[in-house]
Amino acid sequence: MNQCPYNFARSFGDRHLHFDMPPTPAGQILDRGELHVHMNGAIPAATIREILNDEATELPPDFVIEKDLIRSEPCTSLATYLRPWQVLRLFPRKRENLDRISQAVVASLAGNGVRFVELRSSVLYLATLQRCSVTQALEHLIESTRLATEPYGMRRGLIMTVTRGDYAAVGLATLLQAYRDLGEPDDVVGLDLAGDEEIPYPAELPSLFLAAKEQLGLGITIHAGETGRVDNVRAAVELFGADRIGHGTAASQDPALLELLAARDICIEVCPISNRLTGAVPANQAHPLREFRRCGVPFVICSDNPAIHQRGLADDYAVAMSEGLTADEINQQFATAKRYSFLEDLS
């Protein structure tokens, strides 16, 4: 059998990565599932430029596309890493450009062997940009991503994202009403809480997430422990009823928390490239995925914002190998992603 090695060399601070991906038959791409990818962080740069030009979008005065849109070196803070979103939140204002985004994102995922994906998107932003109701924005997103995935035979589900802050509960209630207005479509599979972990949220927010899980059957994934706050991971589990944790790197600091995650079979969405670029895992430290593995905490390799990194899920798999995963563990990732996906009846 011919072997098709995948070579990847990249420097993250003092860490130089060089290794081979596990062999596959010639011309065959490893099947993958993607459980943590932000739609606006997965838009190829060429597509972004086309849409900005088409919509005559005015950029922030100090924003330089060539420098500020891409994150390929470790950042000094999460806020610095998130600078591209100053522009990514300004489009698409046109319905046809949402279709253009969906098609470009899905094509990139397919090129990385993704067979099923859970796409995260802020429907509230989309409604504001397109000057329509939240219900209409959600309907547009469902239609656009469905049309984009059909030619590839790719299964997809949508995860509606809520941002931390004073209005998080209002935002969640609005999203859930739109979901109900559309008849609780199967296309929507989960809810996500994202944003700066230092920003407080309304006291009633966890109970609203729990109610959505129990009454509507939506999966719950919470961005937690990305900025070093162990307590946020515990709150995600005990208060929000999280089924999965986004990033969760700080959990490795607390043996009791690792035991809790393993006991409750809560999956960590590990994003190796992103974790290094945001500084969630410093260059001089081993990635927590080794500790997750040692303690029996399930985890799945994801890409987070692949276009912003100018990488893809295949590269995150490669970096995961440099962080300590074996070829056999990489080959098991597809099955792991199926097990913890919010999509039903994955074959």
C-alpha positions in Angstrom: 0.0 0.0 0.0 1.3 3.5 -0.9 1.8 5.9 1.9 0.9 9.6 1.7 2.8 11.4 4.5 1.7 14.8 5.7 4.6 17.0 6.7 4.0 20.1 8.8 6.6 22.4 10.2 5.7 25.4 12.2 7.3 27.5 15.0 5.2 28.4 18.1 7.4 30.6 20.2 10.3 28.3 21.2 8.4 25.2 20.0 9.4 23.9 16.5 7.0 21.4 15.1 8.0 18.7 12.6 6.5 15.3 12.1 4.4 13.1 9.8 0.7 12.5 9.9 -0.4 8.8 10.1 -0.3 7.1 6.7 -3.4 6.7 4.6 -3.9 5.1 1.2 -2.7 7.2 -1.7 -5.2 9.9 -2.6 -7.3 9.2 0.5 -8.0 11.9 3.1 -8.5 10.9 6.7 -12.2 11.3 7.7 -12.8 13.9 10.3 -15.5 15.4 12.4 -15.4 19.0 13.5 -17.2 20.0 16.8 -15.7 23.4 17.5 -15.4 25.8 14.6 -16.6 29.4 14.4 -18.1 30.2 11.1 -16.7 33.7 10.8 -13.3 32.5 11.9 -13.3 29.9 9.0 -13.9 32.3 6.1 -10.9 32.3 3.7 -9.2 35.6 3.4 -9.9 35.9 -0.3 -13.6 35.6 0.4 -13.4 38.2 3.1 -11.7 40.7 0.7 -14.4 40.0 -2.0 -17.2 40.7 0.4 -15.6 43.8 2.0 -15.2 45.2 -1.5 -18.7 44.2 -2.6 -20.4 45.8 0.5 -18.0 48.8 0.5 -17.3 48.1 4.2 -15.5 50.8 6.0 -12.7 49.4 8.2 -11.7 50.7 11.6 -9.1 53.5 11.0 -6.2 51.6 12.5 -7.0 48.1 11.0 -4.6 46.8 8.4 -6.0 43.8 6.6 -2.6 42.4 5.7 -1.5 42.5 9.3 -4.6 42.4 11.5 -6.7 39.7 9.9 -4.4 36.8 10.4 -3.1 35.3 13.6 0.0 33.1 12.9 2.2 33.9 15.9 1.4 33.6 19.7 -0.4 36.7 20.9 0.2 38.5 24.2 -3.4 38.3 25.2 -6.8 36.8 24.1 -7.9 40.4 23.3 -5.0 40.7 20.9 -5.8 37.4 19.3 -9.5 38.6 18.8 -8.5 41.7 16.9 -9.7 40.3 13.5 -13.2 40.3 14.9 -13.3 44.1 14.7 -13.8 43.5 10.9 -15.4 40.0 10.9 -18.4 41.4 12.7 -19.0 44.0 10.0 -20.3 41.6 7.3 -22.3 40.1 5.6 -24.9 42.7 5.0 -26.2 41.0 1.9 -28.1 37.7 1.8 -26.1 36.5 -1.2 -22.8 37.1 0.7 -24.0 34.8 3.5 -24.3 32.1 0.8 -20.8 33.0 -0.4 -19.4 32.6 3.1 -21.2 29.3 3.6 -19.9 27.9 0.4 -16.3 29.0 1.1 -16.3 27.7 4.6 -17.8 24.3 3.7 -15.4 23.9 0.8 -12.5 24.5 3.1 -13.8 22.0 5.7 -14.4 19.4 2.9 -10.8 19.9 1.8 -9.7 18.9 5.3 -11.7 15.6 5.2 -14.6 16.9 7.4 -17.6 14.5 7.0 -19.7 16.3 9.7 -19.5 19.6 11.3 -21.2 21.7 14.0 -20.9 25.3 12.9 -21.0 28.1 15.5 -22.5 31.4 14.5 -23.9 34.5 16.2 -27.4 34.8 14.7 -28.0 38.0 16.7 -25.1 39.7 14.8 -26.4 38.4 11.5 -29.9 39.8 12.2 -28.4 43.2 12.9 -26.2 43.2 9.9 -29.0 42.1 7.5 -31.6 44.2 9.1 -34.0 41.4 9.6 -35.6 39.6 12.5 -33.6 37.0 14.5 -36.1 34.4 13.2 -35.4 35.4 9.6 -31.6 35.4 10.2 -31.7 31.9 11.7 -33.8 30.7 8.8 -31.3 32.3 6.3 -28.4 30.6 8.1 -30.1 27.2 8.0 -30.9 27.5 4.3 -27.5 28.8 3.4 -25.5 26.2 5.2 -27.8 23.4 4.0 -27.3 24.3 0.4 -23.5 24.6 0.9 -23.1 21.2 2.5 -25.4 19.2 0.2 -23.0 18.8 -2.7 -20.4 17.3 -0.4 -22.7 14.9 1.4 -21.6 16.6 4.6 -23.8 16.5 7.7 -24.0 19.7 9.6 -25.6 21.1 12.6 -25.8 24.7 13.9 -24.8 25.8 17.3 -26.2 29.2 18.3 -23.7 31.3 20.2 -24.5 33.7 23.1 -21.8 36.2 24.2 -21.1 36.8 27.9 -22.3 40.1 29.3 -25.2 41.9 30.8 -27.5 41.1 28.0 -26.6 37.4 27.6 -29.9 36.2 29.1 -31.9 38.5 26.8 -29.9 37.3 23.8 -30.4 33.6 24.7 -34.2 34.1 25.1 -34.4 35.9 21.8 -32.5 33.0 20.0 -34.7 30.4 21.6 -37.8 32.2 20.6 -36.6 32.3 17.0 -35.8 28.6 17.2 -39.4 27.9 18.4 -40.8 30.2 15.8 -39.2 28.0 13.1 -40.7 24.8 14.6 -37.6 23.8 16.5 -35.7 22.6 13.4 -33.3 19.7 13.6 -30.7 21.9 11.9 -30.0 23.6 15.3 -28.3 21.1 17.6 -26.8 23.2 20.4 -26.0 26.3 22.3 -22.7 27.9 23.1 -21.6 30.5 25.6 -18.5 32.5 24.4 -16.7 35.7 25.0 -14.3 37.2 27.5 -14.4 34.9 30.6 -13.7 37.9 32.9 -17.0 39.5 32.0 -19.9 38.5 34.3 -23.2 37.2 33.1 -26.7 37.5 34.5 -27.5 35.2 37.5 -30.4 33.6 35.6 -28.3 32.6 32.6 -27.3 29.1 33.8 -30.9 28.1 34.5 -31.9 29.2 31.0 -29.2 27.0 29.4 -30.3 24.1 31.6 -34.0 24.6 30.6 -33.0 24.7 26.9 -31.2 21.4 27.4 -34.0 19.7 29.3 -37.0 21.0 27.5 -35.7 21.4 23.9 -33.0 18.7 23.8 -30.3 21.1 22.7 -26.7 20.2 23.5 -24.7 22.6 25.7 -21.1 23.6 25.0 -19.4 26.3 27.1 -16.2 28.2 26.3 -14.5 27.9 29.7 -11.0 27.7 31.1 -9.4 29.3 28.1 -8.1 32.2 30.0 -6.8 30.4 33.1 -10.0 30.4 35.2 -10.5 26.9 36.6 -13.8 28.0 38.3 -15.3 28.7 34.9 -15.0 25.1 33.9 -16.6 23.9 37.1 -19.4 26.4 36.7 -20.0 25.2 33.1 -20.4 21.7 34.4 -22.3 22.3 37.6 -24.4 25.3 36.7 -24.9 25.2 32.9 -25.1 21.5 32.5 -22.4 21.5 29.8 -22.1 18.4 27.7 -18.8 19.7 26.3 -16.2 22.3 27.2 -14.7 24.6 24.7 -10.9 24.7 25.2 -10.9 23.9 28.9 -7.1 24.2 29.2 -7.2 25.5 32.8 -8.9 22.3 33.9 -5.6 20.5 34.0 -4.6 22.6 37.0 -7.3 21.0 39.2 -7.1 17.2 39.8 -10.6 17.1 41.4 -12.1 18.9 38.4 -10.4 16.4 36.0 -11.9 13.6 38.0 -15.4 15.3 37.7 -15.0 15.7 34.0 -14.0 12.1 33.6 -16.8 10.8 35.8 -19.5 12.7 34.0 -18.0 11.9 30.6 -17.7 15.5 29.5 -15.7 16.1 26.4 -13.1 18.8 26.0 -13.0 20.5 22.6 -9.2 20.8 22.2 -8.0 23.3 19.7 -4.2 22.8 19.6 -3.2 25.6 17.2 -5.6 28.1 18.7 -4.5 27.2 22.3 -0.9 28.2 21.4 -1.8 31.3 19.5 -4.1 32.7 22.2 -1.6 32.0 25.0 -4.0 29.6 26.7 -1.1 27.2 26.6 2.2 29.0 26.9 5.1 28.0 24.7 7.1 26.6 27.6 4.3 24.3 28.9 3.1 20.9 27.6 -0.4 20.9 26.2 -3.1 19.8 28.8 -4.3 17.1 26.4 -1.7 14.9 27.9 -3.2 15.4 31.3 -6.7 14.9 29.9 -5.6 11.6 28.5 -3.9 10.5 31.7 -7.0 11.2 33.8 -9.5 9.6 31.3 -11.1 12.9 30.3 -12.5 12.6 26.8 -11.4 15.1 24.2 -11.8 15.8 20.5 -9.4 17.8 18.3 -11.0 20.9 16.7 -9.8 23.9 14.7 -11.6 26.9 16.3 -10.8 29.6 13.7 -8.9 27.9 10.9 -8.9 30.7 8.4 -7.6 33.2 10.9 -4.7 30.8 11.5 -4.3 30.1 7.8 -4.5 26.4 8.7 -7.2 23.7 8.7 -8.3 20.8 10.9 -5.7 18.6 9.3 -3.0 20.9 10.7 -4.6 20.7 14.2 -4.4 17.0 14.0 -0.8 17.3 13.1 -0.1 19.7 15.9 -1.9 17.3 18.3 0.6 14.7 17.3 3.5 17.0 18.2 1.8 17.6 21.5 1.9 13.9 22.3 -0.9 12.0 20.6 -0.1 8.8 18.9 -1.0 7.8 15.3 -3.6 5.3 16.7 -5.2 8.1 18.9 -5.4 10.4 15.9 -7.1 7.6 13.9 -9.6 7.2 16.7 -10.6 10.9 16.6 -13.3 10.4 14.0 -15.1 7.9 16.2 -14.7 10.2 19.2 -16.2 13.1 17.4 -19.1 11.0 16.4 -19.7 9.9 20.0 -19.7 13.4 21.4 -21.4 15.2 18.5 -24.8 16.7 19.1 -25.8 15.5 15.6 -28.0 12.3 15.7 -27.6 9.1 13.7 -24.1 9.7 12.4 -23.1 6.6 10.4 
